[in-house]
Amino acid sequence: MVGLAIPMPVPFLMKSREMWRLGRTQTFVRTARRFLKRNPNLKQVLGITLELLETDPHQPRLRLHRLHGQLDGLWSVRVTPRIRLILTLDLQKNEIVLLHIGSHDEVYR
């Protein structure tokens, strides 16, 4: 039986990053409750997305990008191919405030 070699992270190559603080507006809490009531199967996916945001919002999986136009100054994260989170991102304070969740069409109206 051949053992699998699991590569260990090299400490000096690892980036040390602080955890990001997640805040939520009352509007987000209300919208998220409604959203999860309609889509209970996405509760776990949303939880994973929020955990990834806390550890590193710049992970490619999240597809974090700045918004323009009417939503200028806000950021968007992909939860699933059709679901988005709208948020503010403060790079100086390592703080994220969740504003809205919904389908692509709902959040970009």
Legacy VTK file of the C-alpha trace (Angstrom):
# vtk DataFile Version 3.0
C-alpha trace
ASCII
DATASET POLYDATA
POINTS 109 float
0.000 0.000 0.000
1.424 3.356 -1.019
0.894 6.260 1.370
-0.207 9.625 0.065
2.181 12.475 0.657
0.276 15.505 1.866
2.212 18.695 1.232
2.589 20.775 4.350
2.448 24.566 4.073
5.812 26.256 4.275
5.525 28.832 7.118
7.588 31.559 5.448
5.459 31.332 2.289
2.172 31.609 4.142
0.620 35.034 4.352
-0.446 36.013 7.829
-3.784 37.724 7.630
-6.138 38.920 10.252
-9.677 37.704 10.292
-12.133 40.165 8.799
-15.002 41.400 10.945
-18.448 40.814 9.485
-21.197 43.290 10.241
-24.813 43.107 9.145
-27.377 45.815 8.588
-30.957 45.329 9.771
-32.006 45.328 6.121
-29.596 42.484 5.397
-30.855 40.442 8.357
-34.465 40.861 7.203
-33.612 40.122 3.558
-31.477 37.096 4.482
-34.266 35.636 6.631
-36.727 35.945 3.765
-34.181 34.615 1.282
-33.345 31.533 3.389
-37.026 30.857 4.019
-37.532 30.656 0.231
-34.218 28.808 -0.347
-33.472 26.594 2.692
-31.116 24.455 0.607
-28.719 27.435 0.317
-28.236 27.895 4.071
-25.047 25.806 4.130
-23.645 27.462 0.992
-24.260 30.907 2.490
-22.548 29.826 5.719
-19.485 28.666 3.788
-19.414 31.927 1.827
-19.538 33.974 5.040
-16.705 31.907 6.534
-14.604 32.499 3.412
-15.335 36.214 3.626
-14.118 36.294 7.226
-10.863 34.552 6.416
-10.023 36.214 3.085
-12.540 38.125 0.943
-10.072 38.140 -1.964
-10.287 34.380 -2.513
-10.945 33.716 -6.207
-13.921 31.480 -5.380
-15.863 34.482 -4.052
-15.330 36.572 -7.192
-15.238 39.779 -5.179
-15.572 42.825 -7.394
-16.265 46.532 -7.075
-19.604 47.797 -8.355
-20.184 50.828 -10.551
-23.081 53.071 -11.527
-25.838 53.428 -8.937
-24.046 50.977 -6.624
-20.684 52.736 -6.894
-18.590 52.253 -3.757
-20.146 48.877 -2.945
-18.776 45.400 -3.587
-20.340 42.129 -4.706
-19.545 38.513 -3.850
-20.839 35.433 -5.618
-22.638 32.913 -3.386
-23.797 30.716 -6.283
-23.848 31.437 -10.020
-27.182 33.245 -9.587
-27.000 34.550 -5.976
-25.033 37.641 -4.908
-24.108 39.368 -1.664
-23.755 43.154 -1.728
-21.404 44.598 0.874
-19.096 47.389 1.903
-15.424 46.646 2.333
-13.110 48.691 4.555
-9.539 47.640 3.753
-8.043 49.784 6.533
-10.153 48.275 9.335
-10.524 44.740 7.883
-14.281 45.197 8.150
-17.085 43.959 5.925
-20.695 45.078 6.275
-23.309 42.901 4.565
-26.050 44.949 2.919
-28.168 42.733 0.680
-28.550 39.179 -0.615
-30.598 37.938 -3.524
-30.600 36.843 -7.114
-28.446 38.713 -9.585
-31.484 40.601 -10.900
-32.807 41.460 -7.407
-29.614 42.976 -6.042
-28.650 44.961 -9.150
-32.036 46.687 -9.614
LINES 1 110
109 0 1 2 3 4 5 6 7 8 9 10 11 12 13 14 15 16 17 18 19 20 21 22 23 24 25 26 27 28 29 30 31 32 33 34 35 36 37 38 39 40 41 42 43 44 45 46 47 48 49 50 51 52 53 54 55 56 57 58 59 60 61 62 63 64 65 66 67 68 69 70 71 72 73 74 75 76 77 78 79 80 81 82 83 84 85 86 87 88 89 90 91 92 93 94 95 96 97 98 99 100 101 102 103 104 105 106 107 108
